[in-house]
């Protein structure tokens, strides 16, 4: 049994239902789901309701053999609960998480573990807050681009071509 933490599959967000699937985490889930015949589990720190969790899983195509809500983000308690969950299943393959503290603890407990470290922002300049451009500047820029496109499409007749000669 391979157990994933929810943060591997979905990028963090204040509202659980608004979490966006992480492409790399979802690809890893999909690949392992096929090779391990669906024997994948999922642990979630906190969830507002069972219905919201199941809806998110259904919509995003995540089919877990088992899943458990841990009710905590404390690394020590998470590691202990993952260990109990793996012992209850009887098959101990891996634990996959994005939290290095939890991974360090599961490794000390003898659980093979994988730390996933994907950047949430691919370009650092996307993190910088910028003020949106005023509407009148956008309209002016669009008008000038339209004019330039029209000028490029406008063709002057060649000077050496003459009609009637």
HELIX and SHEET records of a PDB file:
HELIX    1   1 UNK A    6  UNK A    9  1                                   4    
HELIX    2   2 UNK A   16  UNK A   18  5                                   3    
HELIX    3   3 UNK A   23  UNK A   35  1                                  13    
HELIX    4   4 UNK A   50  UNK A   59  1                                  10    
HELIX    5   5 UNK A   75  UNK A   89  1                                  15    
HELIX    6   6 UNK A  100  UNK A  108  1                                   9    
HELIX    7   7 UNK A  124  UNK A  126  5                                   3    
HELIX    8   8 UNK A  135  UNK A  153  1                                  19    
SHEET    1   A 5 UNK A  66  UNK A  69  0                                        
SHEET    2   A 5 UNK A  40  UNK A  44  1                                        
SHEET    3   A 5 UNK A   2  UNK A   5  1                                        
SHEET    4   A 5 UNK A  94  UNK A  97  1                                        
SHEET    5   A 5 UNK A 113  UNK A 115  1                                        
END                                                                             
